[in-house]
Amino acid sequence: MLNCLSRFLSGEPLTCCQTYGVIVSVSGNLVADACKVSFQKGFDGFVAFTAKTNLIKHYEENLGAFHFKNQRMIIETESAKKLVKKIF
């Protein structure tokens, strides 16, 4: 699934993604899965990724991502909890 996330965030079309009970968006589901793995690995849900410039506002508004620097986005614990709860 994480490979699928990196492919999606790089703009590559996807046909491989697993779906869950609630579909927020492909990126929302994939980021929620990355947050879930982050919690499982002991990283408190933190996830960082590089966004396309035109999607930064979307990730801030819809995923609760924090715009760190340049195109770098970070999902912190509270936003990660909300995403995981919403999707799983």
PyMOL commands that set and color helices and strands:
alter all, ss='L'
color gray80, all
select helices_A, chain A and resi 2-9+26-40+53-63+77-87
alter helices_A, ss='H'
color red, helices_A
select strands_A, chain A and resi 47-50+66-69+72-75
alter strands_A, ss='S'
color yellow, strands_A
deselect
rebuild
show_as cartoon
